[in-house]
Amino acid sequence: MLGAIFGDIVGSVYEFNNTHDPDFPLLTRWSRPTDGSIMSLAVAKALIETAGQSDAVIGTALVHCMQTLGRQYPNCGYGSMFRQWLRSTTIITAATAALYNKDEEETSCLFASSETTLPK
């Protein structure tokens, strides 16, 4: 998990400006956590907090952690529909996930087994 987050931060400056230099600097003054960093932390938090529990409990905790951390760090590069979902209080089901995945790549994750409402 730490490697994924560090790699995301290292790659943040090259995401839209690739380099072919094998000696590129790992961290620059423009390196920053992105949506991938924040959502990786959310996954880790949810898995740690729900270790050994059912898929439904893990899924609900995952959505809660993603929305909570995503709201705390709103300017990390989320797609527009994903940002809308972060602000939502409804946990989407696998059946409705396709609506979010239609235009946005960043929304694939585990979903709760039924629709429910989260506290704001």
C-alpha positions in Angstrom: 0.0 0.0 0.0 2.8 2.4 0.8 4.4 1.6 -2.5 1.2 2.4 -4.4 0.8 5.7 -2.6 4.5 6.7 -3.1 4.3 5.7 -6.7 1.2 7.8 -7.2 2.9 10.8 -5.7 6.0 10.3 -7.7 4.0 9.9 -10.9 1.8 12.9 -10.2 4.1 15.3 -12.0 4.4 13.0 -15.0 0.7 12.0 -15.4 0.1 14.4 -18.3 3.8 15.1 -19.1 5.5 11.7 -19.5 9.3 11.5 -19.3 11.6 9.0 -21.0 14.6 9.9 -18.8 15.5 6.9 -16.7 17.1 9.2 -14.1 14.0 11.3 -13.5 13.7 12.9 -10.0 11.4 10.9 -7.8 10.1 13.9 -5.9 9.9 17.4 -7.0 8.3 20.5 -5.5 5.3 19.8 -7.6 4.8 16.2 -6.5 1.5 15.7 -4.6 -1.0 13.1 -3.5 -3.7 12.5 -6.1 -7.1 10.9 -6.0 -5.3 7.6 -6.3 -3.3 8.3 -3.1 -6.4 9.3 -1.1 -8.5 6.3 -2.3 -5.7 3.9 -1.5 -5.6 5.3 2.0 -9.4 4.8 2.2 -9.1 1.2 1.1 -6.4 0.5 3.6 -8.4 2.1 6.4 -11.5 0.2 5.6 -9.7 -3.2 5.4 -7.9 -2.6 8.7 -11.1 -1.5 10.5 -13.1 -4.5 9.2 -10.6 -7.3 9.2 -12.4 -10.7 9.3 -15.9 -9.3 8.8 -18.4 -10.0 6.0 -18.1 -8.6 2.5 -21.2 -6.5 3.1 -19.6 -4.9 6.2 -16.3 -4.4 4.4 -18.1 -2.8 1.4 -20.1 -0.4 3.5 -16.9 0.6 5.5 -15.0 1.0 2.2 -17.6 3.4 0.8 -17.8 5.3 4.1 -14.0 5.7 4.2 -13.8 6.7 0.5 -16.4 9.3 0.9 -15.0 10.6 4.2 -11.4 10.9 3.1 -12.5 12.1 -0.4 -14.5 15.0 1.2 -11.5 15.9 3.4 -9.3 16.1 0.3 -11.6 17.4 -2.5 -9.1 18.8 -4.9 -7.0 15.8 -5.7 -8.1 15.2 -9.3 -11.3 13.3 -9.0 -13.5 13.0 -12.1 -16.7 15.0 -12.0 -19.1 12.1 -11.4 -16.8 10.7 -8.8 -16.7 14.1 -7.0 -20.5 14.0 -7.1 -20.6 10.6 -5.6 -18.2 11.7 -2.9 -20.6 14.3 -1.8 -23.6 11.9 -1.9 -25.1 10.3 1.2 -26.3 7.3 -0.7 -24.1 4.1 -1.0 -24.6 2.9 -4.5 -25.1 -0.8 -5.2 -23.3 -2.9 -7.8 -26.4 -2.6 -9.9 -26.3 1.2 -10.0 -22.5 1.3 -10.2 -22.6 1.1 -14.0 -24.2 4.5 -14.0 -21.0 5.9 -12.4 -18.7 3.8 -14.5 -20.1 4.8 -17.8 -18.1 8.0 -18.1 -15.6 7.8 -15.2 -12.8 5.4 -14.9 -12.0 6.2 -11.2 -15.3 4.9 -9.7 -14.6 1.2 -9.7 -14.5 -0.2 -6.2 -16.4 -2.4 -3.9 -20.0 -1.4 -3.3 -22.4 -2.3 -0.5 -24.9 -5.0 -1.2 -27.9 -2.7 -0.8 -28.7 1.0 -1.0 -28.4 2.8 2.3 -27.6 6.3 3.6 -24.4 7.6 5.2 -24.2 10.4 7.7 -22.8 13.7 6.2 
